[in-house]
Amino acid sequence: MLSKLKNKKVALLLLPGIYFLLSFSYYQIQDDKPTPYSLPYDTAYLPKPNIPLDNPLTVEGIALGRLLFYDSLLSVNKTQSCASCHKQEFYFTDGGKDFSIGALNMPWRL
C-alpha cells in the first residue's frame, strides 16, 4: 500500500515536469522562403543592376553579406575583415591604392 502511494506521489510530481517539457517540444515550423528585397536605384545616375534570376536579392542574403564583410575570421590569419581595407567612405574600395595589401601584408595584383 505504501509503495502504491509513493508511486502516485512520484507520478504527480513528474506530471508538471513532463507537461512543461512537452509544451516546449511543440513549435510551429516557419516558412523558409526568403524575404525579397527591392533595391532602390536612380536610373538617371546608375544603370540598372544586373541581378541574376536564379540568385535574387533577399533581406536575409543582404544581412548575411554584411556579417561576412565585417567578419575577420574569414581571412587567412583571422585578423582582417574585408572592411579593414574596403572603407565605406571610399565607396567600399581600398581608397585608390595601386595594389591591395592582404592579411599577410603582401601586395596582390588582379
Residue pairs with C-beta under 8 A, 6 or more apart in sequence:
34 58
34 59
34 60
34 61
35 58
35 59
35 60
36 56
36 57
36 58
36 59
37 56
37 57
37 58
37 59
37 61
37 62
38 57
39 49
39 51
39 57
41 48
41 49
51 57
68 74
68 82
69 81
69 82
69 83
69 86
70 81
70 82
70 83
71 81
72 78
72 79
72 80
72 81
72 84
74 81
74 82
75 81
75 102
75 103
76 102
76 103
76 104
77 103
77 104
79 103
80 102
80 103
85 94
85 95
85 100
85 101
86 92
86 93
86 94
87 93
87 94
87 95
90 96
94 100
99 107
99 108
99 109
100 107
100 108
101 107
101 108
102 108
